[in-house]
Amino acid sequence: MNTAETIALASASIAFLSLVANIVLIFRNQKLTKQIAASQQNFASMLASERRAEQLIDSDVDALEQLHQALRDTAIFEFYVENENWQYGFSKLRAIRTHVSSCEANLLRSSRVPDKLKSRISALVNDLNDFTSLSDNYNNFILTKKLKDKPPEIAQKQWPSLRLAENKLAKMQPEVRDLLKEVREYIERAESKGTQ
């Protein structure tokens, strides 16, 4: 082999090696591009997940704030039970039950709200549901005894289940005060985490 042939062979080998190197670099760049795209997608997914978590926390806090406000707005848990006018008390309890049930439904799937708090809210829903049958009992009593035209304070004194209703409400009052405190503490903790 002469010098010209050797140079031609060396040039062809260099061109071939350059071509192989370029092909390897192209495949490597494609792999890196895919990895970068996957990393970007993972990062975007992580950011979206964090935004959803923040929205869910806001949703939990909103539900609890509405519950807190509804419980504070009604005075039925503050009055002496002996002074309660049950004709109006039952409608107040139904309205509260609507708020508490709504909050319970909103928090059902939440993993951030402690189970103890969710259990207390569920227990309050159950307690409030007990008043539905008492309300029916009261209304039936008033209608069957023809006491509808009598002043409510006189009619309810004759109601046989008056003491049961008063005892249930008296039992609920400290439980609601404790729940209000627990809800407020949770909201404050959630809000302080959100501002950090």
GROMACS elastic network, one bead per residue, 0.5 to 0.9 nm:
[ bonds ]
;  ai    aj funct       b0    kb
    1     4     6  0.81637   500
    1     5     6  0.60283   500
    1     6     6  0.65060   500
    2     5     6  0.53830   500
    2     6     6  0.62179   500
    2     7     6  0.87285   500
    3     7     6  0.60953   500
    3     8     6  0.84923   500
    4     7     6  0.51430   500
    4     8     6  0.61016   500
    4     9     6  0.85210   500
    5     9     6  0.60052   500
    5    10     6  0.84604   500
    6     9     6  0.50507   500
    6    10     6  0.60190   500
    6    11     6  0.84501   500
    7    10     6  0.50088   500
    7    11     6  0.59699   500
    7    12     6  0.84658   500
    8    11     6  0.50267   500
    8    12     6  0.60578   500
    8    13     6  0.85081   500
    9    12     6  0.50600   500
    9    13     6  0.60816   500
    9    14     6  0.85372   500
   10    13     6  0.50036   500
   10    14     6  0.60564   500
   10    15     6  0.84986   500
   11    14     6  0.50451   500
   11    15     6  0.60449   500
   11    16     6  0.84635   500
   12    15     6  0.50145   500
   12    16     6  0.60120   500
   12    17     6  0.85147   500
   13    16     6  0.50017   500
   13    17     6  0.60285   500
   13    18     6  0.83854   500
   14    17     6  0.50668   500
   14    18     6  0.59412   500
   14    19     6  0.84279   500
   15    19     6  0.60272   500
   15    20     6  0.85950   500
   16    20     6  0.61783   500
   16    21     6  0.85091   500
   17    20     6  0.50104   500
   17    21     6  0.59759   500
   17    22     6  0.84601   500
   18    22     6  0.60394   500
   18    23     6  0.85398   500
   19    22     6  0.50794   500
   19    23     6  0.61895   500
   19    24     6  0.86157   500
   20    23     6  0.50554   500
   20    24     6  0.61278   500
   20    25     6  0.85277   500
   21    24     6  0.50370   500
   21    25     6  0.60618   500
   21    26     6  0.85325   500
   22    26     6  0.60191   500
   22    27     6  0.86008   500
   23    26     6  0.50310   500
   23    27     6  0.62507   500
   23    28     6  0.84760   500
   24    27     6  0.52108   500
   24    28     6  0.60272   500
   24    29     6  0.84904   500
   25    29     6  0.58751   500
   25    30     6  0.84084   500
   26    29     6  0.50441   500
   26    30     6  0.60995   500
   26    31     6  0.85579   500
   27    30     6  0.50521   500
   27    31     6  0.61635   500
   27    32     6  0.85825   500
   28    31     6  0.50135   500
   28    32     6  0.61084   500
   28    33     6  0.84420   500
   29    33     6  0.58681   500
   29    34     6  0.84341   500
   30    34     6  0.61124   500
   30    35     6  0.85289   500
   31    34     6  0.50958   500
   31    35     6  0.61633   500
   31    36     6  0.85832   500
   32    36     6  0.59864   500
   32    37     6  0.84093   500
   33    36     6  0.50475   500
   33    37     6  0.60220   500
   33    38     6  0.84628   500
   34    37     6  0.50208   500
   34    38     6  0.60237   500
   34    39     6  0.84791   500
   35    38     6  0.50114   500
   35    39     6  0.60327   500
   35    40     6  0.84962   500
   36    40     6  0.60491   500
   36    41     6  0.84546   500
   37    40     6  0.50412   500
   37    41     6  0.60476   500
   37    42     6  0.85080   500
   38    42     6  0.60102   500
   38    43     6  0.84646   500
   39    43     6  0.60332   500
   39    44     6  0.85013   500
   40    43     6  0.50207   500
   40    44     6  0.60761   500
   40    45     6  0.84312   500
   41    44     6  0.50535   500
   41    45     6  0.59757   500
   41    46     6  0.84478   500
   42    46     6  0.59944   500
   42    47     6  0.85637   500
   43    47     6  0.61798   500
   43    48     6  0.85722   500
   44    47     6  0.50799   500
   44    48     6  0.61262   500
   44    49     6  0.84948   500
   45    48     6  0.50405   500
   45    49     6  0.60235   500
   45    50     6  0.85557   500
   46    50     6  0.61542   500
   46    51     6  0.86022   500
   47    50     6  0.50571   500
   47    51     6  0.61743   500
   47    52     6  0.86035   500
   48    51     6  0.50012   500
   48    52     6  0.61314   500
   48    53     6  0.85347   500
   49    52     6  0.50227   500
   49    53     6  0.60959   500
   49    54     6  0.85659   500
   50    54     6  0.61192   500
   50    55     6  0.85377   500
   51    54     6  0.50338   500
   51    55     6  0.61314   500
   51    56     6  0.85513   500
   52    56     6  0.60534   500
   52    57     6  0.85153   500
   53    57     6  0.60747   500
   53    58     6  0.84535   500
   54    57     6  0.50347   500
   54    58     6  0.60634   500
   54    59     6  0.84341   500
   54   194     6  0.83349   500
   55    59     6  0.59817   500
   55    60     6  0.85727   500
   56    60     6  0.60764   500
   56    61     6  0.84790   500
   56   110     6  0.79153   500
   56   112     6  0.88891   500
   57    60     6  0.50046   500
   57    61     6  0.61038   500
   57    62     6  0.84080   500
   57   110     6  0.85903   500
   57   112     6  0.73829   500
   57   113     6  0.87778   500
   57   190     6  0.76565   500
   58    61     6  0.50627   500
   58    62     6  0.59179   500
   58    63     6  0.85226   500
   58   190     6  0.86235   500
   58   191     6  0.89108   500
   59    63     6  0.61278   500
   59    64     6  0.85763   500
   59   106     6  0.79185   500
   59   107     6  0.87086   500
   60    63     6  0.52016   500
   60    64     6  0.62048   500
   60    65     6  0.85238   500
   60   103     6  0.84956   500
   60   106     6  0.71243   500
   60   107     6  0.63452   500
   60   110     6  0.74731   500
   60   112     6  0.82037   500
   60   113     6  0.74243   500
   60   187     6  0.89065   500
   61    64     6  0.50757   500
   61    65     6  0.59120   500
   61    66     6  0.85053   500
   61   186     6  0.82407   500
   61   187     6  0.59223   500
   61   190     6  0.72856   500
   61   191     6  0.82228   500
   62    65     6  0.50432   500
   62    66     6  0.61525   500
   62    67     6  0.85743   500
   62   187     6  0.88642   500
   63    66     6  0.52443   500
   63    67     6  0.62676   500
   63    68     6  0.86555   500
   63   102     6  0.79253   500
   63   103     6  0.52834   500
   63   104     6  0.85331   500
   63   106     6  0.66888   500
   63   107     6  0.76861   500
   64    68     6  0.60019   500
   64    69     6  0.84954   500
   64   103     6  0.65552   500
   64   107     6  0.87013   500
   64   183     6  0.65239   500
   64   184     6  0.82909   500
   64   186     6  0.86351   500
   64   187     6  0.72948   500
   65    69     6  0.60741   500
   65    70     6  0.85324   500
   65   183     6  0.78912   500
   65   184     6  0.79265   500
   65   187     6  0.72936   500
   66    69     6  0.51206   500
   66    70     6  0.61017   500
   66    71     6  0.86124   500
   66    99     6  0.76179   500
   66   103     6  0.78420   500
   67    70     6  0.51340   500
   67    71     6  0.61612   500
   67    72     6  0.85384   500
   67    96     6  0.85683   500
   67    99     6  0.60647   500
   67   100     6  0.61236   500
   67   102     6  0.85526   500
   67   103     6  0.64164   500
   67   180     6  0.87078   500
   67   183     6  0.85075   500
   68    71     6  0.52953   500
   68    72     6  0.61483   500
   68    73     6  0.85297   500
   68   179     6  0.87423   500
   68   180     6  0.60929   500
   68   183     6  0.68000   500
   68   184     6  0.72989   500
   69    72     6  0.51048   500
   69    73     6  0.59351   500
   69    74     6  0.88055   500
   70    73     6  0.50874   500
   70    74     6  0.65973   500
   70    95     6  0.88635   500
   70    96     6  0.67078   500
   70    99     6  0.68515   500
   70   100     6  0.84734   500
   71    74     6  0.56807   500
   71    75     6  0.81812   500
   71    76     6  0.89671   500
   71    77     6  0.80519   500
   71    96     6  0.69342   500
   71    99     6  0.85910   500
   71   100     6  0.86561   500
   71   176     6  0.78325   500
   71   177     6  0.89858   500
   71   180     6  0.75089   500
   72    75     6  0.72061   500
   72    77     6  0.85876   500
   72   180     6  0.79916   500
   74    77     6  0.70448   500
   74    78     6  0.82436   500
   74    92     6  0.73674   500
   74    93     6  0.89353   500
   74    96     6  0.80211   500
   75    78     6  0.51592   500
   75    79     6  0.63352   500
   76    79     6  0.56923   500
   76    80     6  0.84845   500
   76    81     6  0.81069   500
   76    84     6  0.75654   500
   76    89     6  0.70474   500
   76    92     6  0.74442   500
   76    93     6  0.79720   500
   76   169     6  0.84789   500
   76   173     6  0.83538   500
   77    80     6  0.84038   500
   77    81     6  0.84612   500
   77   169     6  0.75277   500
   77   170     6  0.81473   500
   77   172     6  0.75179   500
   77   174     6  0.81498   500
   77   176     6  0.71615   500
   77   177     6  0.79623   500
   78    81     6  0.84872   500
   78   173     6  0.69520   500
   78   177     6  0.89105   500
   79    82     6  0.82616   500
   79    83     6  0.68999   500
   79    84     6  0.71467   500
   80    83     6  0.54896   500
   80    84     6  0.69854   500
   80   170     6  0.80418   500
   81    84     6  0.52274   500
   81    85     6  0.88634   500
   81   165     6  0.87270   500
   81   166     6  0.54682   500
   81   167     6  0.79605   500
   81   169     6  0.67021   500
   81   170     6  0.62374   500
   82    85     6  0.85274   500
   82   163     6  0.89287   500
   82   166     6  0.67626   500
   84    87     6  0.87559   500
   84    88     6  0.82800   500
   84    89     6  0.65342   500
   84   153     6  0.88602   500
   84   166     6  0.81893   500
   85    88     6  0.57970   500
   85    89     6  0.57970   500
   85    90     6  0.87116   500
   85   152     6  0.68931   500
   85   153     6  0.65113   500
   85   156     6  0.79392   500
   86    90     6  0.57828   500
   86    91     6  0.84635   500
   86   135     6  0.82764   500
   86   138     6  0.83082   500
   86   152     6  0.77971   500
   86   153     6  0.84164   500
   86   156     6  0.72328   500
   86   162     6  0.87113   500
   86   165     6  0.87371   500
   87    90     6  0.62500   500
   87    91     6  0.75252   500
   87   135     6  0.85183   500
   87   138     6  0.83301   500
   87   139     6  0.84097   500
   87   152     6  0.65500   500
   87   153     6  0.88026   500
   87   156     6  0.81790   500
   88    91     6  0.53973   500
   88    92     6  0.64564   500
   88    93     6  0.88370   500
   89    92     6  0.50709   500
   89    93     6  0.62158   500
   89    94     6  0.86758   500
   90    93     6  0.50296   500
   90    94     6  0.61664   500
   90    95     6  0.86624   500
   90   131     6  0.71674   500
   90   132     6  0.78343   500
   90   134     6  0.85416   500
   90   135     6  0.60712   500
   91    94     6  0.50447   500
   91    95     6  0.62661   500
   91    96     6  0.86582   500
   91   135     6  0.87650   500
   92    95     6  0.51878   500
   92    96     6  0.62571   500
   92    97     6  0.86036   500
   93    96     6  0.50141   500
   93    97     6  0.60062   500
   93    98     6  0.86458   500
   93   128     6  0.66590   500
   93   131     6  0.75140   500
   93   132     6  0.87498   500
   94    98     6  0.63617   500
   94    99     6  0.89445   500
   94   128     6  0.74801   500
   94   129     6  0.83685   500
   94   131     6  0.81972   500
   94   132     6  0.76677   500
   95    98     6  0.52086   500
   95    99     6  0.67019   500
   95   100     6  0.88838   500
   96    99     6  0.51699   500
   96   100     6  0.61500   500
   96   101     6  0.84679   500
   96   128     6  0.80897   500
   97   100     6  0.50593   500
   97   101     6  0.58369   500
   97   102     6  0.83446   500
   97   124     6  0.82422   500
   97   125     6  0.61725   500
   97   128     6  0.58803   500
   97   129     6  0.73997   500
   98   101     6  0.52384   500
   98   102     6  0.61120   500
   98   103     6  0.86552   500
   98   125     6  0.88136   500
   99   102     6  0.51491   500
   99   103     6  0.62342   500
   99   104     6  0.86182   500
  100   103     6  0.51041   500
  100   104     6  0.60969   500
  100   105     6  0.86426   500
  100   121     6  0.68969   500
  100   122     6  0.81928   500
  100   124     6  0.75093   500
  100   125     6  0.62647   500
  101   105     6  0.61636   500
  101   106     6  0.86316   500
  101   121     6  0.82583   500
  101   122     6  0.78710   500
  101   124     6  0.89327   500
  101   125     6  0.61364   500
  102   105     6  0.51597   500
  102   106     6  0.62524   500
  102   107     6  0.87276   500
  103   106     6  0.50809   500
  103   107     6  0.62266   500
  103   108     6  0.85370   500
  103   121     6  0.80589   500
  104   107     6  0.52559   500
  104   108     6  0.59916   500
  104   118     6  0.69691   500
  104   121     6  0.63446   500
  104   122     6  0.64469   500
  104   125     6  0.81481   500
  105   108     6  0.51480   500
  105   109     6  0.81835   500
  106   109     6  0.74010   500
  106   110     6  0.78079   500
  107   110     6  0.50455   500
  107   111     6  0.83949   500
  107   112     6  0.89305   500
  107   113     6  0.72304   500
  107   118     6  0.71303   500
  108   111     6  0.85889   500
  108   118     6  0.76941   500
  110   113     6  0.60115   500
  110   114     6  0.86822   500
  111   114     6  0.73501   500
  111   115     6  0.82510   500
  112   115     6  0.87531   500
  113   116     6  0.84499   500
  113   117     6  0.69211   500
  113   118     6  0.69654   500
  113   186     6  0.81009   500
  114   117     6  0.54260   500
  114   118     6  0.64862   500
  114   119     6  0.87083   500
  114   186     6  0.89749   500
  115   119     6  0.59492   500
  115   120     6  0.85459   500
  116   119     6  0.50615   500
  116   120     6  0.62692   500
  116   121     6  0.87411   500
  117   120     6  0.51200   500
  117   121     6  0.63259   500
  117   122     6  0.86830   500
  117   179     6  0.78566   500
  117   182     6  0.74000   500
  117   183     6  0.76180   500
  117   186     6  0.89628   500
  118   121     6  0.51090   500
  118   122     6  0.62065   500
  118   123     6  0.86071   500
  119   123     6  0.60513   500
  119   124     6  0.85676   500
  120   124     6  0.62124   500
  120   125     6  0.87042   500
  120   175     6  0.86865   500
  120   179     6  0.71190   500
  121   124     6  0.50755   500
  121   125     6  0.63777   500
  121   126     6  0.88112   500
  121   179     6  0.77951   500
  122   125     6  0.50221   500
  122   126     6  0.63581   500
  122   127     6  0.86861   500
  123   126     6  0.50485   500
  123   127     6  0.61783   500
  123   128     6  0.85879   500
  124   128     6  0.60590   500
  124   129     6  0.84515   500
  124   172     6  0.80450   500
  124   175     6  0.83796   500
  124   176     6  0.78859   500
  125   128     6  0.51066   500
  125   129     6  0.60797   500
  125   130     6  0.87730   500
  126   130     6  0.64625   500
  127   130     6  0.52620   500
  127   131     6  0.71238   500
  127   168     6  0.80908   500
  127   172     6  0.77028   500
  128   131     6  0.53615   500
  128   132     6  0.72513   500
  129   132     6  0.53317   500
  129   133     6  0.75951   500
  130   133     6  0.58873   500
  130   134     6  0.67739   500
  130   135     6  0.88868   500
  130   168     6  0.88124   500
  131   135     6  0.58626   500
  131   136     6  0.84979   500
  131   165     6  0.75819   500
  131   168     6  0.85454   500
  132   135     6  0.50493   500
  132   136     6  0.63116   500
  132   137     6  0.85819   500
  133   136     6  0.50389   500
  133   137     6  0.60568   500
  133   138     6  0.85391   500
  134   138     6  0.60329   500
  134   139     6  0.85673   500
  134   161     6  0.75656   500
  134   164     6  0.87092   500
  134   165     6  0.70406   500
  135   138     6  0.50306   500
  135   139     6  0.61508   500
  135   140     6  0.85265   500
  136   139     6  0.51699   500
  136   140     6  0.60511   500
  136   141     6  0.84445   500
  137   140     6  0.52331   500
  137   141     6  0.60788   500
  137   142     6  0.86682   500
  137   159     6  0.89697   500
  137   161     6  0.79364   500
  138   141     6  0.50905   500
  138   142     6  0.61927   500
  138   143     6  0.86263   500
  138   156     6  0.79600   500
  138   159     6  0.68684   500
  138   160     6  0.87825   500
  138   161     6  0.76565   500
  138   162     6  0.85090   500
  139   142     6  0.51684   500
  139   143     6  0.61534   500
  139   144     6  0.85507   500
  139   148     6  0.88938   500
  140   143     6  0.51455   500
  140   144     6  0.59259   500
  140   145     6  0.83272   500
  141   144     6  0.52771   500
  141   145     6  0.59055   500
  141   146     6  0.82292   500
  141   147     6  0.81391   500
  141   159     6  0.67797   500
  141   160     6  0.86100   500
  142   145     6  0.54234   500
  142   146     6  0.59544   500
  142   148     6  0.56657   500
  142   155     6  0.69714   500
  142   156     6  0.80078   500
  142   159     6  0.78376   500
  143   146     6  0.50803   500
  143   147     6  0.63372   500
  143   148     6  0.61153   500
  144   147     6  0.77762   500
  145   148     6  0.82059   500
  146   149     6  0.74645   500
  146   150     6  0.84533   500
  147   150     6  0.52137   500
  147   151     6  0.82290   500
  147   152     6  0.84188   500
  147   154     6  0.87214   500
  147   155     6  0.58031   500
  147   156     6  0.89202   500
  148   151     6  0.79438   500
  148   152     6  0.80036   500
  148   155     6  0.77213   500
  149   152     6  0.84549   500
  149   155     6  0.88337   500
  150   153     6  0.83305   500
  150   154     6  0.66587   500
  150   155     6  0.60250   500
  151   154     6  0.55202   500
  151   155     6  0.62996   500
  151   156     6  0.87232   500
  152   155     6  0.50195   500
  152   156     6  0.58822   500
  152   157     6  0.84762   500
  153   156     6  0.54691   500
  153   157     6  0.64165   500
  154   157     6  0.54188   500
  154   158     6  0.71163   500
  155   158     6  0.56152   500
  155   159     6  0.68851   500
  156   160     6  0.85009   500
  156   162     6  0.68994   500
  157   160     6  0.80761   500
  157   162     6  0.70456   500
  158   161     6  0.88837   500
  158   162     6  0.80012   500
  159   162     6  0.55474   500
  159   163     6  0.88304   500
  160   163     6  0.75669   500
  160   164     6  0.84979   500
  161   164     6  0.52035   500
  161   165     6  0.63155   500
  161   166     6  0.86803   500
  162   165     6  0.52549   500
  162   166     6  0.61714   500
  162   167     6  0.85898   500
  163   167     6  0.59304   500
  163   168     6  0.84750   500
  164   167     6  0.51247   500
  164   168     6  0.61444   500
  164   169     6  0.85965   500
  165   168     6  0.51789   500
  165   169     6  0.61663   500
  165   170     6  0.84913   500
  166   169     6  0.51794   500
  166   170     6  0.59696   500
  166   171     6  0.85310   500
  167   171     6  0.60722   500
  167   172     6  0.85744   500
  168   171     6  0.51268   500
  168   172     6  0.62453   500
  168   173     6  0.88216   500
  169   173     6  0.62089   500
  170   173     6  0.53865   500
  170   174     6  0.76702   500
  171   174     6  0.66746   500
  171   175     6  0.71300   500
  172   175     6  0.50813   500
  172   176     6  0.60007   500
  172   177     6  0.86232   500
  173   176     6  0.52301   500
  173   177     6  0.63285   500
  173   178     6  0.87504   500
  174   178     6  0.61417   500
  174   179     6  0.84949   500
  175   178     6  0.51191   500
  175   179     6  0.60861   500
  175   180     6  0.85823   500
  176   180     6  0.60290   500
  176   181     6  0.85837   500
  177   180     6  0.51052   500
  177   181     6  0.63800   500
  177   182     6  0.87623   500
  178   181     6  0.51446   500
  178   182     6  0.62386   500
  178   183     6  0.86335   500
  179   182     6  0.50090   500
  179   183     6  0.59993   500
  179   184     6  0.84558   500
  180   183     6  0.51701   500
  180   184     6  0.60979   500
  180   185     6  0.86062   500
  181   184     6  0.51614   500
  181   185     6  0.62033   500
  181   186     6  0.86934   500
  182   185     6  0.51400   500
  182   186     6  0.62393   500
  182   187     6  0.86772   500
  183   186     6  0.51421   500
  183   187     6  0.61957   500
  183   188     6  0.86479   500
  184   187     6  0.51252   500
  184   188     6  0.61655   500
  184   189     6  0.86508   500
  185   188     6  0.51353   500
  185   189     6  0.61822   500
  185   190     6  0.85985   500
  186   189     6  0.51457   500
  186   190     6  0.61119   500
  186   191     6  0.85317   500
  187   190     6  0.51072   500
  187   191     6  0.60332   500
  187   192     6  0.85127   500
  188   191     6  0.51250   500
  188   192     6  0.60526   500
  188   193     6  0.86132   500
  189   192     6  0.51606   500
  189   193     6  0.62528   500
  189   194     6  0.86307   500
  190   193     6  0.52166   500
  190   194     6  0.62340   500
  190   195     6  0.88904   500
  191   195     6  0.63747   500
  191   196     6  0.88836   500
  192   195     6  0.52846   500
  192   196     6  0.65003   500
  193   196     6  0.53974   500
